[in-house]
Amino acid sequence: MAGERPLGLSFLATLELALSIIQINIGALLLIIGNPLPSVFPDLNAGLTGVVLLIVGVVGLLLGYYLFVGQAFGWIAAVSLGVADLIVRILLPVIFGTSWIVFTVFLELDVIILYYLTRPHATAFFGGEDVRGIFEKERVEMQPRLKEMGFTLKLVRKSSLSIIGAAIVIFYVCMALLAPVLAVPGDISQGGDPMMMPHYGESLVPKLPSADHPFGTMQGQYDIYYGCIWGTRSALRIGILVAGGSLIIGLVIGILAAYYGGWMDEVLMRLTDVVLAFPGLILSMALIVVLVPVGVPRLDAVMLSLVIVGWPGYARLIRGEILRVKNEDYVEAAKSVGCSDFRIIGRHILPNSIYAVLIVFTLDMGTIVLAAAALSFLGLGASVGYADWGQIIALSLNWIYGNPAAPFQYWFTFVVPGLFISMFVLGWNLLGDALRDILDPTLRRK
Amino acid sequence: MGLRTYVLRRLILAIPVLLGAVILIFAVLQFLPPGMRVAIYITDPKQARFWEQIARDNGLFEPVYVQFYFWLRALLIDRNLGIDVQGVPVFTAIMNRLPATVEIVMYAAPLIIFIGLTLGVRAGANKDKPIDQASRIMAIMGTSLPSFWFGIVLLSIFYAGLGWFPPQRYGQEVLKYLTNVGTPWRWYTGLMTIDSLLNGSWWIFVDAVRHLVLPITVLSLLNSAVMVRVTRSSMLEALGKDYITAAKAKGLSRSEVVNKHARRNALIPAITISGLMIAGLLTGVTITETVFSMGGIGQYAAESARALDLPPVIGYALLSAVLFVLSNLIVDILYAYIDPRIRLG
């Protein structure tokens, strides 16, 4: 029965939901208006933190929902959370003096989620029915899903590769978030931008690792340790923004092509053919050479070109997945009951094809960072001095020979940043491969 | 549908893709103002003062479709890709540097296929044995190591440390010998390894090989990783089929089951990956040539891109698109030739 669930679990679920809604809000706030308090958080990377918070928030929301589905006061919790959220929205502009735009940021998202979560319960409540019956029904309906989640967790525990991969990824995320603590930015040599590496003198010859510079300095006396730590931020930012941008474009185009078919499918797929007719890195090279003279900042040009090269892969993948699912009986059933296109896509097709996308997204994080590093190495990345692994290696190219007496004298200038890139890519690759074994319905029961 | 109809249909399908690729490049160029786009029509730096006249003559102020006609005509009939910063026509520059690139790819591609197929088949047949673990490590390296970094590390060990395999295309003595006026040397193919043998100069052949070892190693080791994985998994799939059980049941030896029944079927999916390998090679060549200063078209494009010199980069992109589409076409035809289910199904 509904009332038999431990109180602690409900409390936990409520807390989870509350936290995630706050996270979503702060994330959206950071993304849209940037750093709200530059005086208190001088090193806050608003874009990166915002994206991370949004993702964490959405995950937390789902978790919280799963946790409290089936307990009697769930919908009351959800409604009060909605109210709490409104209060947070009002408090932010009042206390911190931020723009009232914050009030409306993703308001509709919250409303949709809350509406979706509470609709059946509210209808029943206001209709004078017994709400507990609905919760009991939901609990029974949830059983198979909870069982699958349990099985997934068991697979995760059994797969050591997934744990290693996740550990590496979490390690890098922590390093990116803690960058201001791990490598304190100076202010004189950097022009106030923590992403620019501090440099100590103009001498071209790299200096060996010392107490002040744990990984030594490279050509131009840039501190390699600082560059590697802060380079994690640029790698994560490039990865998330490029993979996210490609995913969004690919999602829209893939859905349009697969669901509507006909001439739209033909036109959109020929478009992907044309982009895929070029080897990716070479097309992005050409795009950067066009974008930079037009006035696009170098780093943006790199990301934009990688998105232009990257979306067709997602579009094809999503189209293929949807076509696979489209003729399944349950979609036919939904159609025959008269569900709208939007509902069929969002409720029946996407949830069944999203795993493949998630896996490719994870693997892509590594591939994109590799491509961006290669572009940096070719001299097409950010301007000199920007903390970026590819650039550090490019700057070390003149120092791989050392001198005849000590051929490996300057090994640290390229070995250290190279290990940073390789481990980063390795982590995402391991995670992606493990996710494939765990989530892919055709592999997980093997 | 016979093989001939299939080939014809694939050929016809490839034409719109190529045209689309050309249109895409043209569309990208439209972002630039006419003053920059006129660069491809200026064949002599002295003409730069009269750029407006040249732009008008070549239709740069006309509507877009007229411009496209002019551009395509210049591209196809005059093979005009513009000139680079040094004033050399891009087409000539690419042709001059092509042999250096061909020489790397010529040895790397068969090596990739050989490593990919043999290691993949053996790893699949010996699942979880040492050779399978080796293939796994190689796949992880191939997907996680930045190729330019791998090249730099190899260069540091084998050139700076051991002095075995130097960078660049020729050593000092060879360069001096070749540029000397009285040298009895004839270019046949432009490929150092072949021409040195045709000229009968062993020492030049040895020099050429020493300069080729590292770039080929980097290209083939990292690019064959994907092929190893694909061959391995299709080998595993083939080994799980009923006809393998049947073959085992009738008492065939293990090697016969693996080599005759499983391997033949497992190799078919691996062929489709060769198309991907071509893209990997074109990208890989760009980076490897830059690391080792091999002086091929990849390095030419990369150095031009660094200097924001547009015509060579555009020319290289067009060339690689054509190569990529054509090689995919060949792969598809090969696939249909080997697997009758494709052309008949």
Interface residues (C-beta under 8 A of the other chain):
Chain A: R270 L271 D273 V274 V275 A277 F278 P279 G280 L281 I282 L283 M285 A286 L287 I288 V289 V290 L291 V292 P293 V294 G366 T367 L370 A373 A374 F377 L378 G379 L380 G390 I393 S396 L397 I400 Y401 G402 P407 F408 W411 F414 V415 G418 I421 S422 V425 L426 N429 L430
Chain B: P16 V17 L18 G20 A21 I23 L24 I25 V28 L29 F31 L32 M36 I140 T143 S144 L145 P146 S147 F148 W149 I152 V153 L155 S156 Y159 A160 G161 A279 G280 L282 T283 T286 I287 T290 V291 A301 A302 S304 A305 R306 L308 D309 L310 V313 I314 Y316 A317 S320 A321 F324 V325
